[in-house]
Amino acid sequence: MFRIPALPYDYEVPNLSQLALVIIDMQRDFLEPGGFGEILGNDVAQLGSIVPTLKGLLNFFRQNGLTVIHTLECHQPDLSDCPISKRKRGKGSLTIGDEGPMGRILIRGEAGNAIIPDLAPIEGEIVIHKPGKGAFYATELQDSLQKRGITHLFFTGVTTEVCVQTTMREANDRGYECLMVEDCTASYFPHFKQSTLDMVRAQGGIVGWTTSAQEIQKALS
Ligand code: TIU
């Protein structure tokens, strides 16, 4: 049993084989200038700050042979998995499927849809392509976790209040023990990140726990 100091109280991992690190949507579309994030009017510089800490946690998982899952928000080239409502939303200069500076926006396989080089998946890691904000919707994630006997999930990535929080809530409803890694998640809006951390751990951990990457590495070492 591993015990990690966390809020609102210690988080326990019974067995490391039941644990996975989930890295949400660390893709160029959201982190680099010219991508979907910037087109929606956001300051993308906000998100880059977590990369060194997240890379450290990813390396820790790799060195210890633990399960790593990457997700990507993306759609098929024919947009058959993209609701019209999602394409219309935002009223930016470009929308999903349009040609942008890094290829077609949020389309699977385009340059902008790749995970940033610092965090690129390696062989043996799970990569989930998801059409929604939550990683369980219309994906093989639930099957993949059940097959491996994974019950405990650490959530990282971007953006905290959109895809990370949505996925953590989906996981919580499916019975997973969920922990959000405070310094490995970011939002275009720092106050939204803070509110998300506050709300997931309120009411005795209504959605789960939060802690830092350092506390995790100390407790699991
Ligand atoms: N816009 C925004 O905050 N997020 C997204 O569109 N996707 C994710 O959060 N990954």
Residues whose N, C-alpha, C, O or C-beta is under 5 A from the ligand:
A	BS01	TIU	D25 E73 V158 T159 V162 C163
